[in-house]
């Protein structure tokens, strides 16, 4: 049985206004209302009315969103 997420990575969403990614994140596109990033073996796409990065380090990305409209996770092709 394959696990969807690795044990060391996590995604936390609080009240759909704050998204926290714990693990190595690579940002591919960042706009006022759109974020696309790589997260381990996954590609994460987020759209909101407004999107603001609260903190960003090698091990964590913390995003504040206003009116989350789209949240998509897809496995990257190997």
C-alpha positions as CSV (number, residue, x, y, z in Angstrom):
1,X,0.0,0.0,0.0
2,X,1.4,3.4,-1.0
3,X,1.1,6.4,1.3
4,X,-0.2,9.6,-0.2
5,X,2.2,11.8,1.9
6,X,5.6,11.0,3.3
7,X,5.7,10.7,7.1
8,X,8.1,13.7,7.5
9,X,6.0,16.2,5.5
10,X,2.7,17.8,6.7
11,X,0.1,20.3,5.5
12,X,-1.9,22.1,8.2
13,X,-4.9,24.3,7.3
14,X,-6.5,26.4,10.0
15,X,-10.0,27.9,9.2
16,X,-9.0,27.9,5.5
17,X,-7.2,31.2,6.2
18,X,-3.7,29.9,7.1
19,X,-1.8,27.1,5.3
20,X,1.4,25.8,6.8
21,X,3.7,23.5,4.8
22,X,6.3,21.7,7.0
23,X,9.1,20.4,4.8
24,X,11.2,21.5,1.9
25,X,9.2,23.7,-0.5
26,X,10.2,25.2,-3.8
27,X,8.1,28.1,-5.1
28,X,7.5,28.1,-8.9
29,X,5.0,30.9,-9.2
30,X,3.8,33.5,-6.7
31,X,1.3,36.2,-7.5
32,X,-1.1,38.3,-5.5
33,X,-3.7,35.5,-5.6
34,X,-1.9,32.4,-6.9
35,X,0.8,30.1,-5.6
36,X,2.4,27.1,-7.3
37,X,5.0,25.2,-5.4
38,X,6.7,21.8,-5.3
39,X,6.4,20.0,-2.0
40,X,8.3,16.7,-1.8
41,X,6.9,14.6,-4.7
42,X,3.9,16.8,-5.1
43,X,2.9,20.0,-6.9
44,X,0.6,22.3,-4.9
45,X,-1.6,25.0,-6.4
46,X,-3.4,27.5,-4.3
47,X,-5.7,30.4,-5.4
48,X,-7.4,32.9,-3.2
49,X,-8.7,36.4,-3.3
50,X,-5.5,37.5,-1.6
51,X,-2.5,35.4,-0.7
52,X,0.3,36.6,1.6
53,X,3.4,34.7,2.7
54,X,3.8,35.2,6.5
55,X,7.1,33.3,6.8
56,X,9.3,31.2,4.6
57,X,12.3,29.1,5.6
58,X,14.1,26.0,4.4
59,X,11.7,23.8,6.5
60,X,8.4,25.7,6.5
61,X,6.2,27.9,4.4
62,X,3.3,29.8,6.2
63,X,0.7,31.4,4.0
64,X,-2.2,33.6,4.9
65,X,-5.2,33.4,2.5
66,X,-8.3,35.5,2.2
67,X,-11.3,33.5,0.7
68,X,-9.6,30.3,-0.5
69,X,-10.9,29.5,-4.0
70,X,-8.8,26.6,-5.2
71,X,-6.5,24.1,-3.5
72,X,-5.0,21.2,-5.6
73,X,-2.3,18.7,-4.9
74,X,-1.0,16.4,-7.7
75,X,1.8,13.9,-7.7
76,X,4.7,14.9,-9.8
77,X,5.7,12.7,-12.7
78,X,8.9,10.7,-12.1
